[in-house]
Amino acid sequence: MQPNIDKKAAYKDFTQRLKLLIAKNPQLITTTLSNIFTMRLVGNKTHGDLAEIAIAEFISQYMYDFKSIHVGKDLFRAKQSEEDIKIVNEVTQAEFSVSLKAYGDGPLQLSTDKQSLMYTMLAKGGPDIRDKPAISAILNNPVFDNFKNINVLPLIYDEKNLRCNILVFDLDKAKTEAARVTLMEAGAGKRKHPVYRFYDGQGDYICEVRYGGATANALQRGFWTHTKNAFKYFDSLTAGWIDYSLNTVLVKLFSHALLSTQKTHELVLEELRKDIEEQKLGIETNK
């Protein structure tokens, strides 16, 4: 039986361990992210699905005290939840789930709001809220629990400049610094639907809640932020931007693999395992 644990604390410990691994062995994440974002050559959304299995394998192969399982489309999504991979700390037995987001540098969805609970609650507070205790109460309201209970791991790419980043939104800092919530009406800034935006005491953007009515699609509702405009509210696990390169050989490998037999796949898989083991030999740890 899993011990009684603080899953948010367990996730934070995991991200700090991942950050340390990346700092000591940047080539591992650079190779992995290069291969993930190369998949955009196959299709605009292909990289997102493959990122789930790639990061799950990355954790299991390179983070010695952790194992990870890709839960796929059935286990959680049939329950209308957002988790993509399950992670277990094999030392503490802490178990938690993670939602991977593979987004371009810009708007980032942190959580959906299918029932429009966040937006409806904000609408009751008026178009301009400047009372910090009231804003704190809003962010601590149970309607925000959906995001607070989800561990979001965003893989961010800048396709034009071939660079990427792993940016984790700091909700605790956002809750502490939020000083104003303002309604941006539909039509303002070419928006089809209204949004409530959160700002800090310096007037800098933090995050927003988008309209969640029946006429809004998944990209027009929920809890969002912006990696460029709210950069100071993110922790970069890669210590800033890292350059990645396109691996066109990988695309050829996939195309040929789809025409090949399982017997050949097994032979290729064995070679890939050898390559991973060789990379493990060069891993520097803090042990």
C-alpha positions in Angstrom: 0.0 0.0 0.0 1.3 3.5 -0.9 2.3 5.6 2.1 0.4 8.8 3.0 2.4 11.3 1.0 2.3 14.9 -0.1 2.1 14.4 -3.9 2.9 18.0 -4.7 6.1 17.8 -2.5 6.9 14.5 -4.2 6.6 16.1 -7.6 8.7 19.1 -6.6 11.4 16.8 -5.4 11.2 15.0 -8.7 11.6 18.2 -10.8 14.6 19.3 -8.7 16.2 15.9 -9.2 15.5 16.2 -12.9 17.0 19.7 -13.0 20.1 18.4 -11.3 20.4 15.5 -13.8 20.1 17.9 -16.7 22.6 20.3 -15.3 25.2 17.5 -14.9 24.3 15.7 -18.2 22.8 18.2 -20.6 23.5 15.9 -23.6 20.8 13.4 -22.5 17.9 15.9 -22.5 19.3 17.6 -25.7 19.2 14.4 -27.6 15.8 13.4 -26.3 14.2 16.8 -27.0 15.8 17.0 -30.4 14.2 13.7 -31.3 10.9 14.7 -29.9 10.6 18.0 -31.7 11.9 16.4 -34.9 8.5 14.6 -35.0 6.9 17.9 -36.0 8.3 17.1 -39.4 5.9 14.2 -39.4 2.9 16.2 -38.2 2.1 19.3 -36.1 0.7 17.2 -33.2 2.8 14.1 -33.5 5.5 15.4 -31.2 3.0 15.8 -28.3 2.0 12.1 -28.3 5.5 10.8 -28.7 6.8 13.1 -26.0 4.7 11.2 -23.5 6.4 7.8 -24.2 9.8 9.5 -24.7 9.8 11.3 -21.3 8.5 8.3 -19.5 11.4 6.2 -20.9 13.9 9.0 -20.2 12.8 8.9 -16.5 13.0 5.2 -16.2 16.4 4.9 -18.0 18.3 7.9 -16.5 16.8 8.7 -13.2 17.9 5.8 -11.0 15.6 6.3 -8.1 12.5 6.7 -10.3 10.4 4.6 -12.7 7.8 5.9 -15.0 4.9 4.4 -16.9 3.0 5.9 -19.9 -0.6 5.5 -19.0 -1.8 5.9 -22.6 -5.2 7.0 -23.7 -7.4 4.6 -21.7 -6.5 4.6 -18.0 -6.9 8.2 -17.3 -8.5 9.8 -20.3 -11.5 7.6 -20.2 -12.0 9.2 -16.8 -11.7 12.7 -18.3 -8.5 13.4 -16.4 -5.3 15.0 -17.8 -2.4 12.8 -16.6 -0.1 11.2 -19.2 2.5 9.4 -17.2 2.8 7.9 -13.7 6.0 8.2 -11.8 7.1 6.3 -8.7 10.0 7.2 -6.4 11.4 3.8 -5.7 13.1 5.0 -2.5 10.1 6.7 -0.8 7.4 4.8 -2.7 5.8 8.1 -3.5 3.6 7.8 -6.6 2.2 10.7 -8.6 1.0 11.5 -12.1 2.2 14.1 -14.6 0.5 15.9 -17.4 3.0 16.6 -20.2 2.5 19.7 -22.4 4.5 20.1 -25.6 3.8 23.7 -26.6 5.4 26.4 -28.7 6.8 29.4 -26.9 3.7 31.4 -26.0 0.3 30.6 -24.7 0.3 27.5 -22.4 -2.8 25.7 -21.1 -2.3 24.6 -17.5 -5.7 23.1 -17.0 -9.1 22.7 -18.7 -12.3 24.1 -17.3 -15.0 22.0 -19.0 -17.7 23.1 -16.7 -16.7 26.8 -16.7 -16.4 26.8 -12.9 -13.4 29.1 -12.8 -14.8 31.7 -15.2 -18.2 31.7 -13.5 -16.7 32.3 -10.1 -14.6 35.2 -11.4 -17.6 36.7 -13.1 -19.3 37.0 -9.7 -16.4 39.2 -8.4 -16.8 41.9 -11.0 -14.6 43.2 -13.9 -11.7 44.5 -11.8 -10.5 43.0 -8.5 -7.6 44.7 -6.6 -8.0 43.3 -3.1 -5.2 40.8 -2.5 -7.0 38.8 0.2 -9.9 38.4 -2.2 -7.6 37.3 -5.0 -5.9 34.8 -2.7 -9.3 33.4 -1.8 -10.1 33.0 -5.5 -6.9 31.1 -6.2 -7.5 28.9 -3.2 -11.1 28.2 -4.1 -11.9 24.5 -4.8 -12.7 25.3 -8.4 -9.0 25.7 -9.0 -8.3 22.3 -7.4 -8.2 20.7 -10.8 -5.0 22.5 -11.6 -3.6 22.3 -8.1 -3.9 18.6 -8.2 -2.3 18.2 -11.6 1.5 18.1 -12.0 2.1 19.9 -15.3 5.5 19.4 -17.0 5.7 21.7 -20.1 8.2 21.0 -22.9 8.4 24.3 -24.7 9.9 24.8 -28.2 10.9 27.8 -30.3 10.8 26.3 -33.7 12.1 29.4 -35.5 15.3 29.4 -33.5 15.5 25.7 -32.9 15.7 26.0 -29.1 13.7 24.5 -26.3 13.1 24.7 -22.6 11.4 22.7 -19.8 9.4 25.3 -17.9 7.4 24.6 -14.7 4.8 27.1 -13.7 5.3 28.3 -10.1 1.7 28.4 -8.8 2.8 29.2 -5.2 4.7 32.3 -6.4 1.7 33.3 -8.6 -0.7 33.1 -5.7 1.6 35.2 -3.5 2.3 37.9 -6.1 -1.2 38.2 -7.7 -2.5 41.7 -7.0 -5.1 42.4 -9.6 -7.6 40.5 -11.7 -9.1 42.3 -14.8 -11.7 41.3 -17.3 -10.7 41.5 -20.9 -13.9 41.7 -22.9 -14.6 39.7 -26.1 -13.3 41.6 -29.1 -10.5 43.3 -27.2 -7.2 42.2 -28.7 -9.0 40.3 -31.4 -10.3 37.9 -28.8 -13.5 35.9 -29.7 -14.2 35.2 -26.0 -13.6 37.2 -22.8 -10.8 36.3 -20.3 -9.9 37.2 -16.7 -6.2 38.1 -16.4 -4.1 38.1 -13.3 -1.4 40.7 -12.8 1.2 41.2 -10.0 2.0 44.4 -8.1 4.3 45.6 -10.9 1.5 45.2 -13.5 3.2 42.2 -15.0 1.0 39.4 -16.5 0.8 36.1 -14.5 -2.0 33.9 -15.9 -5.6 34.0 -17.1 -8.9 32.2 -17.0 -10.5 31.9 -20.4 -14.2 31.7 -21.1 -15.6 28.2 -20.8 -19.1 28.3 -22.3 -20.7 25.9 -24.7 -19.5 27.9 -27.8 -15.8 27.8 -26.7 -13.5 25.0 -27.7 -10.7 23.5 -25.7 -8.3 26.2 -26.8 -10.7 29.0 -25.7 -11.4 27.9 -22.1 -9.6 26.9 -18.9 -6.6 28.1 -16.9 -3.8 29.5 -19.1 -0.5 31.4 -18.9 2.1 32.6 -21.4 5.7 31.5 -21.3 7.0 34.8 -22.8 4.8 37.2 -20.8 5.0 35.3 -17.5 8.6 34.0 -17.7 9.5 35.1 -14.2 6.7 32.7 -12.9 8.4 29.7 -14.3 11.3 27.5 -13.1 13.5 26.4 -16.0 14.6 22.8 -15.4 17.1 23.2 -18.3 18.6 26.4 -16.8 17.3 28.4 -19.8 17.0 27.8 -23.5 19.0 24.9 -25.0 19.6 24.4 -28.7 18.2 21.4 -30.5 18.7 20.0 -33.9 16.4 18.1 -36.3 17.2 14.4 -36.7 16.0 13.6 -40.2 17.5 10.1 -39.8 14.9 9.4 -37.2 12.1 10.3 -39.6 13.6 7.8 -42.1 13.8 5.2 -39.4 10.1 5.6 -38.6 9.1 5.4 -42.2 11.1 2.2 -42.8 10.0 0.7 -39.4 6.4 1.0 -40.5 7.2 -1.3 -43.5 9.3 -3.7 -41.6 8.5 -6.9 -39.6 8.5 -7.4 -35.9 11.5 -9.6 -36.2 13.5 -6.7 -37.6 12.1 -4.3 -35.0 13.4 -6.6 -32.2 16.9 -6.5 -33.8 16.9 -2.7 -34.0 15.5 -2.4 -30.5 18.5 -4.4 -29.2 20.9 -2.0 -30.8 19.0 1.0 -29.4 19.2 -0.6 -25.9 23.0 -0.9 -26.3 23.2 2.8 -27.2 21.2 3.8 -24.1 23.5 1.7 -21.9 26.5 3.4 -23.4 25.0 6.8 -22.6 24.3 5.6 -19.0 28.0 4.9 -18.5 28.8 8.6 -19.0 26.1 9.9 -16.6 27.5 12.1 -13.8 25.5 11.9 -10.6 25.7 13.6 -7.2 26.2 10.2 -5.4 
